[in-house]
Amino acid sequence: MSEMFFHKVFRQGKDVLVAIADEELIGKILRDDDIEMAIEKSFYGTELVSSEKIIELVKSCTIANIVGERAVKVLLEAGLVDKNGVMKIGDSFHAQIIKII
């Protein structure tokens, strides 16, 4: 069985924001010190996609919000996320990408 991820695409003017989360994180709250991050379908979407699709989505967006150990790993291996930009929140990982164009 292939890995699946929830995603949602937001468009505002020239910007395209992609939100991606590991499938099993939806509905959970990640906590670490002063950080609390709710992983909700309203932001991360209801459609499941493959690791190949999240790579495609991140390549075509201007902003990405990624949460989950598996999603971050896929994008690290694809060279789309820098390991120095990854933060740990609770037992999971979070990364953001902003492309200046």
N, CA, C and O atoms as CSV, one atom per row, in Angstrom:
chain,resi,resn,atom,element,x,y,z
A,1,MET,N,N,0.846,-1.189,0.000
A,1,MET,CA,C,0.000,0.000,0.000
A,1,MET,C,C,0.886,1.245,0.000
A,1,MET,O,O,1.831,1.338,0.783
A,2,SER,N,N,0.585,2.177,-0.859
A,2,SER,CA,C,1.399,3.389,-0.955
A,2,SER,C,C,1.014,4.390,0.137
A,2,SER,O,O,-0.091,4.357,0.679
A,3,GLU,N,N,1.956,5.275,0.439
A,3,GLU,CA,C,1.709,6.306,1.429
A,3,GLU,C,C,0.740,7.332,0.859
A,3,GLU,O,O,0.814,7.697,-0.314
A,4,MET,N,N,-0.170,7.790,1.713
A,4,MET,CA,C,-1.157,8.767,1.275
A,4,MET,C,C,-1.116,9.991,2.190
A,4,MET,O,O,-0.787,9.908,3.374
A,5,PHE,N,N,-1.463,11.131,1.588
A,5,PHE,CA,C,-1.391,12.413,2.271
A,5,PHE,C,C,-2.629,13.240,1.941
A,5,PHE,O,O,-3.104,13.233,0.805
A,6,PHE,N,N,-3.147,13.948,2.935
A,6,PHE,CA,C,-4.221,14.900,2.672
A,6,PHE,C,C,-3.593,16.169,2.116
A,6,PHE,O,O,-2.468,16.524,2.466
A,7,HIS,N,N,-4.328,16.841,1.254
A,7,HIS,CA,C,-3.820,18.100,0.717
A,7,HIS,C,C,-4.982,19.029,0.362
A,7,HIS,O,O,-6.112,18.598,0.136
A,8,LYS,N,N,-4.655,20.308,0.323
A,8,LYS,CA,C,-5.604,21.325,-0.121
A,8,LYS,C,C,-4.807,22.444,-0.782
A,8,LYS,O,O,-3.711,22.788,-0.340
A,9,VAL,N,N,-5.375,23.006,-1.849
A,9,VAL,CA,C,-4.721,24.081,-2.585
A,9,VAL,C,C,-5.540,25.354,-2.408
A,9,VAL,O,O,-6.759,25.347,-2.579
A,10,PHE,N,N,-4.858,26.446,-2.065
A,10,PHE,CA,C,-5.480,27.759,-1.905
A,10,PHE,C,C,-4.851,28.695,-2.933
A,10,PHE,O,O,-3.633,28.689,-3.115
A,11,ARG,N,N,-5.671,29.497,-3.602
A,11,ARG,CA,C,-5.157,30.471,-4.571
A,11,ARG,C,C,-5.566,31.874,-4.157
A,11,ARG,O,O,-6.727,32.129,-3.838
A,12,GLN,N,N,-4.588,32.785,-4.167
A,12,GLN,CA,C,-4.829,34.190,-3.843
A,12,GLN,C,C,-3.937,35.018,-4.747
A,12,GLN,O,O,-2.724,35.075,-4.543
A,13,GLY,N,N,-4.519,35.649,-5.730
A,13,GLY,CA,C,-3.722,36.408,-6.683
A,13,GLY,C,C,-2.757,35.485,-7.408
A,13,GLY,O,O,-3.159,34.471,-7.977
A,14,LYS,N,N,-1.470,35.848,-7.384
A,14,LYS,CA,C,-0.445,35.031,-8.037
A,14,LYS,C,C,0.068,33.903,-7.151
A,14,LYS,O,O,0.794,33.027,-7.621
A,15,ASP,N,N,-0.301,33.916,-5.886
A,15,ASP,CA,C,0.189,32.898,-4.963
A,15,ASP,C,C,-0.680,31.646,-4.956
A,15,ASP,O,O,-1.906,31.704,-5.055
A,16,VAL,N,N,0.003,30.519,-4.835
A,16,VAL,CA,C,-0.661,29.220,-4.690
A,16,VAL,C,C,-0.075,28.564,-3.452
A,16,VAL,O,O,1.106,28.221,-3.420
A,17,LEU,N,N,-0.912,28.392,-2.427
A,17,LEU,CA,C,-0.492,27.745,-1.190
A,17,LEU,C,C,-0.981,26.311,-1.206
A,17,LEU,O,O,-2.150,26.050,-1.489
A,18,VAL,N,N,-0.086,25.382,-0.903
A,18,VAL,CA,C,-0.441,23.976,-0.803
A,18,VAL,C,C,-0.236,23.552,0.649
A,18,VAL,O,O,0.838,23.754,1.215
A,19,ALA,N,N,-1.265,22.967,1.246
A,19,ALA,CA,C,-1.184,22.412,2.597
A,19,ALA,C,C,-1.180,20.889,2.467
A,19,ALA,O,O,-2.028,20.319,1.780
A,20,ILE,N,N,-0.228,20.234,3.126
A,20,ILE,CA,C,-0.052,18.784,3.023
A,20,ILE,C,C,0.130,18.212,4.421
A,20,ILE,O,O,0.875,18.759,5.234
A,21,ALA,N,N,-0.565,17.097,4.695
A,21,ALA,CA,C,-0.435,16.431,5.998
A,21,ALA,C,C,-0.439,14.920,5.831
A,21,ALA,O,O,-1.148,14.381,4.981
A,22,ASP,N,N,0.358,14.241,6.646
A,22,ASP,CA,C,0.289,12.784,6.699
A,22,ASP,C,C,-1.151,12.384,7.026
A,22,ASP,O,O,-1.809,13.007,7.860
A,23,GLU,N,N,-1.614,11.358,6.368
A,23,GLU,CA,C,-3.006,10.912,6.500
A,23,GLU,C,C,-3.434,10.718,7.956
A,23,GLU,O,O,-4.531,11.126,8.337
A,24,GLU,N,N,-2.586,10.108,8.759
A,24,GLU,CA,C,-2.975,9.756,10.134
A,24,GLU,C,C,-2.988,10.945,11.094
A,24,GLU,O,O,-3.419,10.795,12.238
A,25,LEU,N,N,-2.531,12.114,10.664
A,25,LEU,CA,C,-2.491,13.279,11.557
A,25,LEU,C,C,-3.778,14.099,11.575
A,25,LEU,O,O,-3.985,14.899,12.487
A,26,ILE,N,N,-4.635,13.913,10.589
A,26,ILE,CA,C,-5.870,14.706,10.525
A,26,ILE,C,C,-6.691,14.501,11.801
A,26,ILE,O,O,-6.932,13.376,12.238
A,27,GLY,N,N,-7.107,15.625,12.378
A,27,GLY,CA,C,-7.903,15.591,13.602
A,27,GLY,C,C,-7.075,15.613,14.876
A,27,GLY,O,O,-7.630,15.656,15.974
A,28,LYS,N,N,-5.765,15.583,14.743
A,28,LYS,CA,C,-4.899,15.584,15.927
A,28,LYS,C,C,-4.375,16.985,16.210
A,28,LYS,O,O,-4.418,17.868,15.354
A,29,ILE,N,N,-3.882,17.167,17.419
A,29,ILE,CA,C,-3.233,18.414,17.819
A,29,ILE,C,C,-1.806,18.082,18.195
A,29,ILE,O,O,-1.561,17.243,19.061
A,30,LEU,N,N,-0.864,18.743,17.539
A,30,LEU,CA,C,0.555,18.570,17.867
A,30,LEU,C,C,0.939,19.638,18.882
A,30,LEU,O,O,0.589,20.808,18.728
A,31,ARG,N,N,1.666,19.225,19.926
A,31,ARG,CA,C,2.057,20.157,20.976
A,31,ARG,C,C,3.537,20.009,21.292
A,31,ARG,O,O,4.079,18.904,21.310
A,32,ASP,N,N,4.180,21.152,21.540
A,32,ASP,CA,C,5.575,21.161,21.962
A,32,ASP,C,C,5.860,22.519,22.587
A,32,ASP,O,O,5.795,23.540,21.902
A,33,ASP,N,N,6.170,22.542,23.860
A,33,ASP,CA,C,6.442,23.782,24.580
A,33,ASP,C,C,5.323,24.806,24.330
A,33,ASP,O,O,4.180,24.589,24.734
A,34,ASP,N,N,5.652,25.912,23.668
A,34,ASP,CA,C,4.667,26.970,23.443
A,34,ASP,C,C,3.897,26.821,22.133
A,34,ASP,O,O,3.094,27.688,21.789
A,35,ILE,N,N,4.129,25.741,21.406
A,35,ILE,CA,C,3.491,25.560,20.098
A,35,ILE,C,C,2.360,24.553,20.199
A,35,ILE,O,O,2.509,23.484,20.791
A,36,GLU,N,N,1.224,24.911,19.609
A,36,GLU,CA,C,0.097,23.991,19.494
A,36,GLU,C,C,-0.431,24.115,18.069
A,36,GLU,O,O,-0.782,25.210,17.628
A,37,MET,N,N,-0.485,23.008,17.355
A,37,MET,CA,C,-0.866,23.024,15.946
A,37,MET,C,C,-1.970,22.009,15.718
A,37,MET,O,O,-1.763,20.805,15.870
A,38,ALA,N,N,-3.148,22.504,15.351
A,38,ALA,CA,C,-4.288,21.627,15.062
A,38,ALA,C,C,-4.244,21.224,13.589
A,38,ALA,O,O,-4.140,22.077,12.708
A,39,ILE,N,N,-4.323,19.945,13.335
A,39,ILE,CA,C,-4.270,19.424,11.967
A,39,ILE,C,C,-5.711,19.113,11.547
A,39,ILE,O,O,-6.232,18.030,11.817
A,40,GLU,N,N,-6.333,20.073,10.889
A,40,GLU,CA,C,-7.757,20.006,10.561
A,40,GLU,C,C,-7.999,19.834,9.063
A,40,GLU,O,O,-7.233,20.327,8.234
A,41,LYS,N,N,-9.081,19.124,8.733
A,41,LYS,CA,C,-9.455,18.946,7.327
A,41,LYS,C,C,-9.791,20.273,6.654
A,41,LYS,O,O,-9.623,20.415,5.443
A,42,SER,N,N,-10.262,21.241,7.429
A,42,SER,CA,C,-10.609,22.536,6.844
A,42,SER,C,C,-9.393,23.224,6.227
A,42,SER,O,O,-9.537,24.019,5.298
A,43,PHE,N,N,-8.205,22.928,6.733
A,43,PHE,CA,C,-6.986,23.513,6.162
A,43,PHE,C,C,-6.226,22.514,5.298
A,43,PHE,O,O,-5.755,22.870,4.218
A,44,TYR,N,N,-6.099,21.276,5.753
A,44,TYR,CA,C,-5.299,20.280,5.040
A,44,TYR,C,C,-6.099,19.458,4.034
A,44,TYR,O,O,-5.531,18.622,3.331
A,45,GLY,N,N,-7.400,19.683,3.957
A,45,GLY,CA,C,-8.201,19.083,2.905
A,45,GLY,C,C,-8.784,17.724,3.237
A,45,GLY,O,O,-8.579,17.168,4.316
A,46,THR,N,N,-9.524,17.213,2.258
A,46,THR,CA,C,-10.212,15.933,2.406
A,46,THR,C,C,-9.819,14.935,1.322
A,46,THR,O,O,-10.263,13.787,1.338
A,47,GLU,N,N,-8.990,15.372,0.386
A,47,GLU,CA,C,-8.585,14.492,-0.716
A,47,GLU,C,C,-7.215,13.891,-0.435
A,47,GLU,O,O,-6.265,14.602,-0.108
A,48,LEU,N,N,-7.129,12.574,-0.567
A,48,LEU,CA,C,-5.867,11.877,-0.377
A,48,LEU,C,C,-5.106,11.775,-1.693
A,48,LEU,O,O,-5.694,11.516,-2.743
A,49,VAL,N,N,-3.794,11.980,-1.625
A,49,VAL,CA,C,-2.949,11.868,-2.810
A,49,VAL,C,C,-1.671,11.110,-2.448
A,49,VAL,O,O,-1.355,10.923,-1.273
A,50,SER,N,N,-0.946,10.678,-3.479
A,50,SER,CA,C,0.283,9.903,-3.318
A,50,SER,C,C,1.494,10.806,-3.064
A,50,SER,O,O,1.408,12.030,-3.157
A,51,SER,N,N,2.612,10.176,-2.744
A,51,SER,CA,C,3.850,10.930,-2.552
A,51,SER,C,C,4.288,11.593,-3.854
A,51,SER,O,O,4.832,12.697,-3.832
A,52,GLU,N,N,4.057,10.934,-4.981
A,52,GLU,CA,C,4.393,11.541,-6.273
A,52,GLU,C,C,3.603,12.829,-6.498
A,52,GLU,O,O,4.135,13.807,-7.024
A,53,LYS,N,N,2.338,12.823,-6.100
A,53,LYS,CA,C,1.483,13.996,-6.284
A,53,LYS,C,C,1.918,15.144,-5.373
A,53,LYS,O,O,1.881,16.298,-5.798
A,54,ILE,N,N,2.330,14.863,-4.129
A,54,ILE,CA,C,2.740,15.986,-3.268
A,54,ILE,C,C,4.023,16.626,-3.793
A,54,ILE,O,O,4.221,17.831,-3.644
A,55,ILE,N,N,4.888,15.827,-4.404
A,55,ILE,CA,C,6.092,16.397,-5.028
A,55,ILE,C,C,5.676,17.332,-6.157
A,55,ILE,O,O,6.194,18.443,-6.269
A,56,GLU,N,N,4.753,16.891,-6.981
A,56,GLU,CA,C,4.248,17.712,-8.092
A,56,GLU,C,C,3.596,18.994,-7.576
A,56,GLU,O,O,3.826,20.071,-8.125
A,57,LEU,N,N,2.792,18.884,-6.533
A,57,LEU,CA,C,2.113,20.047,-5.967
A,57,LEU,C,C,3.114,21.069,-5.420
A,57,LEU,O,O,2.963,22.269,-5.648
A,58,VAL,N,N,4.129,20.596,-4.703
A,58,VAL,CA,C,5.105,21.511,-4.112
A,58,VAL,C,C,5.952,22.171,-5.201
A,58,VAL,O,O,6.320,23.339,-5.075
A,59,LYS,N,N,6.257,21.449,-6.241
A,59,LYS,CA,C,7.020,22.042,-7.353
A,59,LYS,C,C,6.254,23.186,-8.017
A,59,LYS,O,O,6.862,24.124,-8.532
A,60,SER,N,N,4.925,23.109,-8.007
A,60,SER,CA,C,4.120,24.102,-8.726
A,60,SER,C,C,3.549,25.215,-7.848
A,60,SER,O,O,2.898,26.122,-8.367
A,61,CYS,N,N,3.774,25.171,-6.530
A,61,CYS,CA,C,3.197,26.185,-5.643
A,61,CYS,C,C,4.197,27.307,-5.366
A,61,CYS,O,O,5.375,27.209,-5.708
A,62,THR,N,N,3.699,28.375,-4.738
A,62,THR,CA,C,4.586,29.443,-4.271
A,62,THR,C,C,4.796,29.363,-2.757
A,62,THR,O,O,5.793,29.865,-2.237
A,63,ILE,N,N,3.856,28.734,-2.056
A,63,ILE,CA,C,3.935,28.570,-0.601
A,63,ILE,C,C,3.467,27.158,-0.264
A,63,ILE,O,O,2.476,26.680,-0.815
A,64,ALA,N,N,4.181,26.494,0.641
A,64,ALA,CA,C,3.758,25.160,1.075
A,64,ALA,C,C,3.832,25.070,2.592
A,64,ALA,O,O,4.754,25.591,3.220
A,65,ASN,N,N,2.844,24.400,3.162
A,65,ASN,CA,C,2.785,24.127,4.590
A,65,ASN,C,C,2.684,22.609,4.698
A,65,ASN,O,O,1.690,22.015,4.280
A,66,ILE,N,N,3.719,21.983,5.262
A,66,ILE,CA,C,3.799,20.519,5.285
A,66,ILE,C,C,3.904,20.053,6.723
A,66,ILE,O,O,4.708,20.575,7.496
A,67,VAL,N,N,3.087,19.065,7.083
A,67,VAL,CA,C,3.152,18.521,8.432
A,67,VAL,C,C,3.113,16.995,8.350
A,67,VAL,O,O,2.327,16.401,7.612
A,68,GLY,N,N,3.995,16.393,9.141
A,68,GLY,CA,C,4.038,14.934,9.184
A,68,GLY,C,C,5.409,14.406,8.825
A,68,GLY,O,O,6.058,14.902,7.903
A,69,GLU,N,N,5.843,13.405,9.553
A,69,GLU,CA,C,7.168,12.830,9.329
A,69,GLU,C,C,7.305,12.281,7.912
A,69,GLU,O,O,8.337,12.479,7.271
A,70,ARG,N,N,6.277,11.594,7.417
A,70,ARG,CA,C,6.361,10.982,6.085
A,70,ARG,C,C,6.371,12.026,4.979
A,70,ARG,O,O,7.172,11.932,4.049
A,71,ALA,N,N,5.491,13.020,5.065
A,71,ALA,CA,C,5.426,14.057,4.030
A,71,ALA,C,C,6.726,14.848,3.975
A,71,ALA,O,O,7.255,15.105,2.894
A,72,VAL,N,N,7.237,15.232,5.129
A,72,VAL,CA,C,8.492,15.987,5.175
A,72,VAL,C,C,9.621,15.138,4.601
A,72,VAL,O,O,10.456,15.655,3.859
A,73,LYS,N,N,9.667,13.854,4.924
A,73,LYS,CA,C,10.719,12.968,4.411
A,73,LYS,C,C,10.664,12.870,2.889
A,73,LYS,O,O,11.700,12.953,2.229
A,74,VAL,N,N,9.479,12.696,2.328
A,74,VAL,CA,C,9.321,12.618,0.873
A,74,VAL,C,C,9.890,13.874,0.215
A,74,VAL,O,O,10.611,13.791,-0.779
A,75,LEU,N,N,9.563,15.029,0.774
A,75,LEU,CA,C,9.991,16.297,0.176
A,75,LEU,C,C,11.468,16.595,0.430
A,75,LEU,O,O,12.108,17.264,-0.381
A,76,LEU,N,N,12.015,16.109,1.542
A,76,LEU,CA,C,13.464,16.195,1.770
A,76,LEU,C,C,14.206,15.378,0.721
A,76,LEU,O,O,15.164,15.852,0.109
A,77,GLU,N,N,13.749,14.140,0.520
A,77,GLU,CA,C,14.396,13.250,-0.442
A,77,GLU,C,C,14.286,13.774,-1.869
A,77,GLU,O,O,15.149,13.489,-2.699
A,78,ALA,N,N,13.241,14.531,-2.162
A,78,ALA,CA,C,13.054,15.110,-3.494
A,78,ALA,C,C,13.846,16.409,-3.652
A,78,ALA,O,O,13.876,16.989,-4.737
A,79,GLY,N,N,14.485,16.864,-2.574
A,79,GLY,CA,C,15.266,18.093,-2.621
A,79,GLY,C,C,14.423,19.361,-2.593
A,79,GLY,O,O,14.896,20.429,-2.983
A,80,LEU,N,N,13.180,19.254,-2.136
A,80,LEU,CA,C,12.277,20.398,-2.115
A,80,LEU,C,C,12.188,21.075,-0.755
A,80,LEU,O,O,11.660,22.181,-0.643
A,81,VAL,N,N,12.698,20.420,0.272
A,81,VAL,CA,C,12.732,20.971,1.627
A,81,VAL,C,C,14.173,20.874,2.118
A,81,VAL,O,O,14.842,19.864,1.896
A,82,ASP,N,N,14.643,21.911,2.776
A,82,ASP,CA,C,15.974,21.914,3.365
A,82,ASP,C,C,15.864,21.405,4.805
A,82,ASP,O,O,15.002,21.856,5.560
A,83,LYS,N,N,16.728,20.473,5.180
A,83,LYS,CA,C,16.652,19.885,6.526
A,83,LYS,C,C,16.790,20.920,7.633
A,83,LYS,O,O,16.282,20.710,8.734
A,84,ASN,N,N,17.474,22.044,7.360
A,84,ASN,CA,C,17.627,23.091,8.366
A,84,ASN,C,C,16.336,23.876,8.582
A,84,ASN,O,O,16.221,24.622,9.555
A,85,GLY,N,N,15.375,23.716,7.693
A,85,GLY,CA,C,14.101,24.411,7.813
A,85,GLY,C,C,12.994,23.563,8.400
A,85,GLY,O,O,11.834,23.973,8.414
A,86,VAL,N,N,13.343,22.388,8.882
A,86,VAL,CA,C,12.348,21.469,9.441
A,86,VAL,C,C,12.353,21.608,10.960
A,86,VAL,O,O,13.408,21.597,11.594
A,87,MET,N,N,11.159,21.738,11.532
A,87,MET,CA,C,11.065,21.794,12.988
A,87,MET,C,C,10.243,20.616,13.506
A,87,MET,O,O,9.356,20.113,12.818
A,88,LYS,N,N,10.546,20.194,14.705
A,88,LYS,CA,C,9.810,19.104,15.337
A,88,LYS,C,C,8.776,19.706,16.266
A,88,LYS,O,O,9.084,20.572,17.085
A,89,ILE,N,N,7.548,19.236,16.129
A,89,ILE,CA,C,6.457,19.643,17.013
A,89,ILE,C,C,5.876,18.357,17.597
A,89,ILE,O,O,5.264,17.565,16.881
A,90,GLY,N,N,6.067,18.158,18.875
A,90,GLY,CA,C,5.622,16.909,19.492
A,90,GLY,C,C,6.371,15.746,18.864
A,90,GLY,O,O,7.601,15.738,18.827
A,91,ASP,N,N,5.624,14.760,18.368
A,91,ASP,CA,C,6.227,13.587,17.748
A,91,ASP,C,C,6.294,13.692,16.230
A,91,ASP,O,O,6.610,12.709,15.560
A,92,SER,N,N,6.006,14.852,15.682
A,92,SER,CA,C,5.953,14.986,14.236
A,92,SER,C,C,6.853,16.124,13.749
A,92,SER,O,O,7.538,16.776,14.536
A,93,PHE,N,N,6.832,16.341,12.449
A,93,PHE,CA,C,7.678,17.366,11.840
A,93,PHE,C,C,6.842,18.340,11.022
A,93,PHE,O,O,5.767,18.002,10.525
A,94,HIS,N,N,7.369,19.571,10.893
A,94,HIS,CA,C,6.670,20.615,10.156
A,94,HIS,C,C,7.693,21.400,9.345
A,94,HIS,O,O,8.799,21.680,9.806
A,95,ALA,N,N,7.293,21.749,8.119
A,95,ALA,CA,C,8.149,22.580,7.276
A,95,ALA,C,C,7.276,23.535,6.482
A,95,ALA,O,O,6.126,23.230,6.165
A,96,GLN,N,N,7.836,24.692,6.167
A,96,GLN,CA,C,7.163,25.641,5.297
A,96,GLN,C,C,8.115,26.039,4.194
A,96,GLN,O,O,9.326,26.127,4.397
A,97,ILE,N,N,7.556,26.278,3.034
A,97,ILE,CA,C,8.324,26.718,1.878
A,97,ILE,C,C,7.686,27.992,1.357
A,97,ILE,O,O,6.471,28.056,1.172
A,98,ILE,N,N,8.504,29.000,1.121
A,98,ILE,CA,C,8.044,30.225,0.485
A,98,ILE,C,C,9.002,30.507,-0.662
A,98,ILE,O,O,10.201,30.696,-0.456
A,99,LYS,N,N,8.462,30.531,-1.861
A,99,LYS,CA,C,9.274,30.786,-3.041
A,99,LYS,C,C,9.150,32.262,-3.419
A,99,LYS,O,O,8.047,32.778,-3.599
A,100,ILE,N,N,10.267,32.913,-3.534
A,100,ILE,CA,C,10.301,34.318,-3.936
A,100,ILE,C,C,10.444,34.348,-5.460
A,100,ILE,O,O,11.442,33.889,-6.016
A,101,ILE,N,N,9.437,34.892,-6.111
A,101,ILE,CA,C,9.486,34.946,-7.586
A,101,ILE,C,C,9.318,36.364,-8.083
A,101,ILE,O,O,9.333,36.601,-9.291
